[in-house]
Structures are given as C-alpha cells and as structure tokens.
Amino acid sequence: MRTAKRMEQLGTETAFEVLAKARKLEAEGKNIVHLELGEPDFTTPDNIIQAAIKSLQAGDTHYTPSNGTLDLRNSIAKYVSKTRGINFTADEVVVTPGGKPIMFYAIIALIDEGDEVIYPNPGFPIYESMIKFMGGKAVPIQLREDKSFAFDPEDLRKLVTDKTKLLIINSPQNPTGGILTKEVVLKIAEIIKDKDITVLSDEIYSRLVFEGEPFSITQIPGFKERTIILDGFSKTYAMTGWRSGYGVMNTELAPQISRLMTNSNSCNNAFVQKACIEALDGPQDGAEKMRAEFIARREIIVDGLNSIPGFSCIMPHGAFYAFPNITKTGYTSRELADHVLYKGGVAALSGTAFGAYGEGYLRFSYANSRENILEAVKRIKSVL
Ligand SMILES: Cc1ncc(COP(=O)(O)O)c(C=O)c1O
C-alpha cells in the first residue's frame, strides 16, 4: 500500500514503546517497576464514576454537539474563569476526547507549509510530531536545568522571526516537572506582544503546581484573545482512560476547531461529558488527596534519585515527573534507560524521547506507589 508522504513526518510517543518492551519482559516472567507512563495510578474518584453510571442508565447514549454539551461547556467556562481569574464563556470552549486532540487540531488549524512554530525541548513529543506533519518548521527552545527547567526568554527573543506563527508553552511541564513562573511568562509576553503570534498554552497539569501559584499567559491583558488553553480531566481527576479534555480559545477559532471535531470524532462521549460536569462541579477532595500524595512522593523520589551514584535531580515544581541529570553515570540517556529496564527491571524514559535537549537525562513518572518508587531506586543502585 502506498501511504501519503506526510506520514513519514509523523512522530510518536516513546512511552508506549517502552511500555510494550516492559510488558514483553513481564510476559517472560520478569518483574518490572513501571515509572514510564504519565498517568495517575489512582482510580477515578467515585462520585465521577457514579455520575457516568447514572448518565448511561438515564439514556445518555446519543450524539452531542461537536463542541460538547452546553452544560459541560458552561461548567468548563466557570472552572477556567475561576482558576485563571478572568472571564470565559461557553462559546470559547471546545470539548475533545482528551487534551491531546487540541494540539492536533490547533496545529492543523493554524499551520501552513513553512510556518515556524517554537516549542519546548525537552517537551511533549507530539508538539514536534504535529508541527512537522503539517509541513511547519519545528523550532525547539531549550529548557534549561540551571533555570529550574524554564527556558531563557532571551533564547526566545533570538528564535522569533517574521515566520513565527505559533508559540507552544507548557507549565507545569512534561517531562521536566519544571514550571514557567509569572516572571518568565511576563517576559515571554513582552517579547511577542507586538508580533502576530498565537500561543498554545498547555496547562494540563495546572492543578499540580507545588511551588507558588499557577500563572496562565491568558491573565496578561491582550493575551486571552490570542491564546488557546489546553486542559482536561486526565491528570487532575485520574481520568486518562475516559478520554476527555478541552481547548479554550477565541470565538473565531472555536467554531473551526469544532468543525475539525465534526470531521473526525463527531463529538465526545455523552455520558463521559456528564461525568466531567461532576468532576468540575462536585467535591474536589479526591483530586486534593491525589495532589497531596504526589507532593509526598516527589520528596521520596528526588531523595532516592539523588542517592544513586552519578544521578543528580533538582526538585520538580509541578506535574508528576522527576528528570534527573545522569551525565556522570557515563551512559547516554538511551543506554541507561535500556540498562535499567533490562538489567534492573525499572521502566523509565530516555530524556531524548522528548527531543535532542533531553540527552543527559532520564524521566521518571512518580505516579506510582511509594513502595514501588523505593524499590526502583534500590534496583537502579544495584545495576550501576
Ligand atoms: C504535556 C501534556 N499535554 C497533554 C497531554 C494529553 O493528555 P490527555 O490524556 O488528556 O490527552 C499530556 C499527556 O501525557 C501531557 O503530558
């Protein structure tokens, strides 16, 4: 079969490949500690599950509008207004199956051949994949360990050209656990304010900021109109398998993203949308409990990683990832990831799975139990 040329440009997410390798080892009888996947190990809070069951039993088994039900979009608009401190309305919201499609749709909707897109590196691999898929020029901006994994706004100044169409930012970040502080975000805004550049602000981990307050670029006057917020339910409410997320954007772009939904998914699941209303409007203690547990695990994993010879790990400020520097082990990132998997039975990701600037690092997801985190550290020590 002859596939389209553009398919050669489409990348992937290595986490799923490492998971497949780890599962193969398990099938051969090996015991593996899984620290490769970015998904909470908790079950979705029960009030959300009950809302979905009730919705199914009440007959919510039909199509909904492509951009999501008005009730859910109202709940999202209320939630985003409250958490970002500015006013959003339901017609600025598009509900999608997970937050990820917002990357896909936003880049399809905005990027023509040759347009330049600046994106964080190391960063979520789908940004680069989608930019290239649409024929855009992928322009990485380095996240720097000495800046707690923020990027240097002066680097941004140098990378912006007349062809820059989109800037992608992500805070808290996958894979580094770093955040962009208010100070850095203000500088970013200052650099691009007079240019015709749209911002895709990936705020999927916004409820998992552990140091200071989350700050969205939309809070800066003039930026709400030119920013697409990506957020969702997967991380905050342990709902990865439900597939529900959303984009918030101006009312010119929202109908176009909605049309992409019509052309692909038609709409999100009706009963999942009901459950998502419960997630936002119902009690938040489930989400708060998970957050508190992540904070405790963060200390455990950072202490543990720093006790491994050749590792040094700064304290992540958000999300649930630790990103230790492993250059002193003498291994490349890829070699070390394979070594700890095949010899130690610990599944982690090479920093290079997130771009070239990830060389010298490994990513550990601490969305796993305290016992498993301690066991992983013990095993890595024993094979180094
Ligand atoms: C930075 C970032 N953005 C977006 C997503 C997508 O999340 P979802 O499962 O809601 O599609 C992820 C998931 O790993 C992520 O790490």
The ligand as an SDF file (V2000), in Angstrom:
LIG
                    3D

 16 16  0  0  0  0  0  0  0  0999 V2000
    2.0590   17.9860   28.4330 C   0  0  0  0  0  0  0  0  0  0  0  0
    0.8790   17.1520   28.1080 C   0  0  0  0  0  0  0  0  0  0  0  0
   -0.1250   17.6990   27.4200 N   0  0  0  0  0  0  0  0  0  0  0  0
   -1.2140   16.9950   27.0850 C   0  0  0  0  0  0  0  0  0  0  0  0
   -1.3320   15.6700   27.4160 C   0  0  0  0  0  0  0  0  0  0  0  0
   -2.5460   14.9170   26.9480 C   0  0  0  0  0  0  0  0  0  0  0  0
   -3.3860   14.4610   27.9110 O   0  0  0  0  0  0  0  0  0  0  0  0
   -4.7340   13.6840   27.5660 P   0  0  0  0  0  0  0  0  0  0  0  0
   -4.5870   12.3210   28.1540 O   0  0  0  0  0  0  0  0  0  0  0  0
   -5.8190   14.4760   28.2330 O   0  0  0  0  0  0  0  0  0  0  0  0
   -4.9180   13.6510   26.1020 O   0  0  0  0  0  0  0  0  0  0  0  0
   -0.3160   15.0540   28.1430 C   0  0  0  0  0  0  0  0  0  0  0  0
   -0.3990   13.6170   28.4820 C   0  0  0  0  0  0  0  0  0  0  0  0
    0.5270   12.9490   28.8280 O   0  0  0  0  0  0  0  0  0  0  0  0
    0.8130   15.8200   28.5020 C   0  0  0  0  0  0  0  0  0  0  0  0
    1.8250   15.2900   29.2180 O   0  0  0  0  0  0  0  0  0  0  0  0
  1  2  1  0
  2  3  1  0
  2 15  2  0
  3  4  2  0
  4  5  1  0
  5  6  1  0
  5 12  2  0
  6  7  1  0
  7  8  1  0
  8  9  2  0
  8 10  1  0
  8 11  1  0
 12 13  1  0
 12 15  1  0
 13 14  2  0
 15 16  1  0
M  END
$$$$
